[in-house]
Amino acid sequence: MSELTDMNPKPHQPYQALKMMSGRLPHEHKRVATTLELFFDLIFVVAIALNAAELHHAITENHLGHGVLAYLMVFIAIWWAWMNFTWFASAFDTDDVPYRLVVFVQMAGALIIAAGVPNAFEGHWAILTMGYVVMRIASISQWLRAAQQAPQWRQTARRYALGITIVQLGWVGLLFLPQSWGVYPFFIMILAEFTVPMWAEKAGMTPWHPHHIAERYGLFTIIVLGESILAAVIAVQKVATAESMTTNLLLFCIGALLIVFCMWWIYFEDEVGDHLRDYKTAFYWGYGHYFIFAAAAAVGAGLAAQVDFHTGTSHSPILIVGYALALPVALFLMMLWLIHKRVSHARGAWVYPLAAALILIIPWLPGSNTMQIGLILAAAIGSRLMLCRVSRASVPV
């Protein structure tokens, strides 16, 4: 990393009409998410909401197998589009006129991706693929610009441009394959997608900023948790318009808010930016977040399915509805422990996999699932706070 710092130009300057895309400082002071990045993220709010809504309907109609598989496949497409933009921006964002205009094209492609989510959920990927084509043309132009203007990362940038081009041609080719081939070609192409950054970065690691990346992932976590907040609000709205306020519905609303609040707390209680220093850690942490993001967004679908069950509009048995919420919450905790907490070297984080195991028992128990899960999460947070306090007290001054 010291070599990268020596080769980098002066820190990022305020907006100008045209700049050299020569790479950002990996340790640039006060590097934060830009307003353009936040604007870009708004599109993914829509895409994630549509995908979670489709999962909710699949659960309610008792089509859980198809719903979960389709949800995970579509979420990969949404998450990977966001990932490609985020890591490039962390390393080469110039905030000049050409960069902004190209990002606007990428945003247009992301909007097409969002529009194609319902069709992709049913196995029709043409619209979503066309959105990727638009985004990828813009992305390739960014990498070629970096290759031209940043000689120290020229080989890396060219590898990215070549790899993205080849993989995108593969996605277009998938549209012409017979549906009888199933989902196997999709996952083969996903593996190809994942290998492009690994192959490209071996030619020289791009100058992404650890704290900026950690902040961008935190912001995306807030987006996916926001979908669960939306589901909780809709639940409260349905309860408020019901003919009678039952105890179960009231407990559901309180429990839903408690779950989301605790998920936010658990994710943001540790600082990870200082630990994202090397190539392997960055890939492990960055790729592993797919499961954290997908689980967090699926919690919203699980909450909505619970509302449908309480209001008598669900066709799924109570056990399925219970696990539609318990499974994503437990997965969120497990992957957070394996990925986020492990990288940040969090003390006392072993309470979270234990809480996940307890949550998986909840659907078999009587009473409000949301309240019980919320209380387990709150207890896990309280236990870790106590463990950390005891650990600090035992360290000699």
BELQUI-V409602 format. One record per backbone hydrogen bond with DSSP energy under -1.0 kcal/mol. NH is the residue of the N-H (numbers start at 1). CO is the residue of the C=O. E is the energy in kcal/mol with one decimal. If there is no record, write none. Layout:
{{NH CO E} {NH CO E}}
//
This chain:
{{5 1 -2.1} {6 2 -2.0} {7 3 -1.8} {8 4 -1.3} {22 20 -1.9} {24 91 -2.8} {28 25 -1.7} {38 34 -1.9} {39 35 -2.3} {40 36 -2.5} {41 37 -2.0} {43 40 -1.1} {45 41 -1.1} {46 42 -1.1} {47 43 -1.8} {48 44 -2.5} {49 45 -2.0} {50 46 -2.4} {51 47 -2.1} {52 48 -2.7} {53 49 -2.2} {54 50 -1.9} {55 51 -2.0} {56 52 -2.5} {57 53 -2.2} {58 54 -2.1} {59 55 -2.3} {60 56 -2.5} {61 57 -2.2} {62 59 -1.6} {63 58 -3.4} {67 63 -2.5} {68 64 -2.8} {69 65 -1.9} {70 66 -2.6} {71 67 -2.4} {72 68 -2.4} {73 69 -2.2} {74 70 -2.6} {75 71 -2.5} {76 72 -1.7} {77 73 -1.4} {78 74 -2.1} {79 75 -3.1} {80 76 -2.6} {81 77 -1.6} {82 78 -1.8} {83 79 -2.6} {84 80 -2.4} {85 81 -1.4} {86 82 -2.5} {87 83 -2.3} {88 84 -1.2} {89 85 -2.6} {90 86 -1.9} {91 87 -1.0} {92 88 -2.9} {93 89 -1.6} {97 17 -1.3} {100 96 -2.6} {101 97 -2.5} {102 98 -2.4} {103 99 -2.3} {104 100 -2.1} {105 101 -1.6} {106 102 -2.2} {107 103 -2.5} {108 104 -1.9} {109 105 -2.2} {110 106 -2.3} {111 107 -2.1} {112 108 -1.8} {113 109 -2.1} {114 110 -2.5} {115 111 -2.3} {116 112 -1.6} {117 114 -1.2} {120 116 -2.6} {121 117 -2.3} {123 120 -1.8} {124 119 -2.6} {129 125 -2.6} {130 126 -2.2} {131 127 -2.0} {132 128 -1.9} {133 129 -2.2} {134 130 -2.0} {135 131 -2.3} {136 132 -3.3} {137 133 -2.3} {138 134 -1.6} {139 135 -2.6} {140 136 -3.1} {141 137 -1.7} {142 138 -1.7} {143 139 -2.2} {144 140 -2.4} {145 141 -1.9} {146 142 -2.3} {147 143 -2.3} {148 144 -1.8} {149 145 -2.4} {150 146 -2.2} {153 150 -1.8} {154 151 -1.5} {157 153 -2.8} {158 154 -2.5} {159 155 -2.1} {160 156 -2.3} {161 157 -2.5} {162 158 -2.6} {163 159 -3.1} {164 160 -2.8} {165 161 -1.8} {166 162 -2.4} {167 163 -2.5} {168 164 -2.3} {169 165 -2.0} {170 166 -1.7} {171 167 -1.9} {172 168 -2.1} {173 169 -2.2} {174 170 -1.5} {175 172 -1.1} {176 173 -1.5} {177 174 -1.5} {181 178 -1.8} {182 179 -2.0} {187 183 -1.7} {188 184 -1.9} {189 185 -2.2} {190 186 -1.9} {191 187 -2.0} {192 188 -1.7} {193 189 -2.4} {194 190 -2.4} {195 191 -1.5} {196 192 -1.0} {199 195 -2.7} {200 196 -2.9} {201 197 -2.9} {203 200 -1.6} {204 201 -1.4} {208 206 -1.8} {213 209 -2.8} {214 210 -2.3} {215 211 -2.1} {216 212 -2.5} {217 213 -2.5} {218 214 -2.0} {219 215 -2.4} {220 216 -2.0} {221 217 -2.1} {222 218 -1.9} {223 219 -1.7} {224 220 -2.3} {225 221 -2.5} {226 222 -1.9} {227 223 -1.0} {229 225 -2.1} {230 226 -2.4} {231 227 -1.9} {232 228 -2.3} {233 229 -2.4} {234 230 -2.5} {235 231 -2.1} {236 232 -2.4} {237 233 -2.4} {238 234 -2.4} {239 235 -2.5} {240 236 -2.6} {241 237 -1.5} {242 239 -1.1} {250 246 -2.0} {251 247 -2.7} {252 248 -2.1} {253 249 -2.1} {254 250 -2.0} {255 251 -2.8} {256 252 -2.8} {257 253 -1.8} {258 254 -2.1} {259 255 -2.5} {260 256 -2.0} {261 257 -2.6} {262 258 -2.3} {263 259 -2.3} {264 260 -2.2} {265 261 -2.2} {266 262 -2.8} {267 263 -1.9} {268 264 -2.2} {275 272 -2.0} {276 273 -1.1} {277 275 -1.5} {282 278 -2.1} {283 279 -2.0} {284 280 -2.5} {285 281 -2.8} {286 282 -2.8} {287 283 -2.6} {288 284 -1.6} {290 287 -1.8} {291 288 -1.0} {293 289 -3.1} {294 290 -2.8} {295 291 -2.1} {296 292 -2.3} {297 293 -2.4} {298 294 -1.9} {299 295 -1.2} {302 298 -2.3} {303 299 -2.5} {304 300 -2.3} {305 301 -2.2} {306 302 -1.7} {307 303 -1.8} {308 304 -2.0} {309 305 -2.0} {310 306 -2.4} {311 307 -2.2} {312 309 -1.1} {313 308 -2.6} {315 60 -3.0} {321 317 -2.0} {322 318 -2.5} {323 319 -2.3} {324 320 -1.7} {326 322 -2.5} {327 323 -2.1} {329 325 -1.7} {330 326 -2.7} {331 327 -2.9} {332 328 -2.5} {333 329 -2.1} {334 330 -2.5} {335 331 -2.8} {336 332 -2.0} {337 333 -2.1} {338 334 -2.4} {339 335 -2.8} {341 336 -3.2} {343 339 -1.7} {344 340 -2.0} {346 341 -2.2} {351 348 -1.3} {352 349 -1.8} {354 350 -1.1} {355 351 -2.1} {356 352 -2.3} {357 353 -2.0} {358 354 -1.8} {359 355 -2.3} {360 356 -1.5} {361 358 -1.3} {364 361 -1.8} {365 362 -2.4} {372 368 -2.1} {373 369 -2.6} {374 370 -2.7} {375 371 -2.3} {376 372 -1.9} {377 373 -2.3} {378 374 -2.4} {379 375 -2.5} {380 376 -2.3} {381 377 -2.3} {382 378 -2.5} {383 379 -2.5} {384 380 -2.3} {385 381 -2.3} {386 382 -1.9} {387 383 -2.4} {388 384 -2.7} {389 385 -2.0} {390 386 -2.5} {391 387 -2.4} {392 388 -2.4} {393 389 -2.2} {394 390 -1.4}}
//
